[in-house]
Amino acid sequence: MRWGILGASRFAAKHMAPAIHAAAGARLAGLATSDPAKAAPFEAIAPDLQVYADYDALLADPAIDAIYIPLPNHLHVPWTLKALAAGKHVLCEKPITLQADEFDQIEEAALAAGKHCAEAYMIVHHPQFLRARALVQGGAIGALRHVDTVFSFNNAEAIGDIRNRPETGGGGLRDIGVYAFGAARFVSGAEPSRITYADLQFENDVDVFAHVAADFPDFTYGALVSIRMHPRQSITFHGDTGFLTLTCPFNANVHDTAELILENDGQRVVTERWPAVNQYVLQVENFQATATTGAAYPCPLSFSRGTQGMMDMVFAAGQKR
């Protein structure tokens, strides 16, 4: 599958371009950027890369099969729709929309084009999350009673960063809250019934701190999400006969080694690690399998809609200060 990337973002250069290059059956074939200098890191990976001066030129090229979109959040919906209309498969960075009701037009466009479209929610492709889901839903910790998660980093000094700008759909919840919320939904297989507490702190009209509590049908949920605190990430699933913790659930093998710790009533502790798995490569390979064979995809648009729906609930319940 021949891939094109819309925009020469740092994240694309560091993670997704190398992942496309490394994925079986994939080739990084095109990059659209108005600044030729920004193409250099991509050309170092793929020397025969075709560089396009604008996004529309890339979409118009019949030699490109799939598009990866790492643009600022507010551009995700329009360029996803344009790419689908051009007959391309589309993998768009999270959050693919800014509101849950925007999924309707994306799903309709993907159906009309007959193309696979998904949000780039890489964590569900990693074996640590597949293992966590199997353990929790298989009763390894008994009945799930509570989920506790934290994801934070501090980019207060990056004033011009898109995460700190309201006009680009910035804020901590849209950037990393999707992981805190979606991880609980994916592993448990359950949906939130209500948000019981949401303390949101804003700077320059973007949320920089969120303390959230929610009720799911059979368990409670708590999350701390911030882009103004020292880097930290973990998620714990606490049952009545044990608990399971992922110590590096979101930036596996970047923040730390991907690790799962399971402890049960007998004080038996089992630790599993995945020191060499690249979740971005797995994401590309799973995306291609669905696009070419119709194989089930770990993160269909219906799943992404549910995470965005929970985020919408948090914003609606939030106490802004």
Order of alpha helices (4+ residues) and beta strands (2+ residues): beta-alpha-beta-alpha-beta-alpha-beta-alpha-beta-alpha-beta-alpha-beta-alpha-beta-beta-beta-beta-beta-beta-beta-alpha-alpha-beta
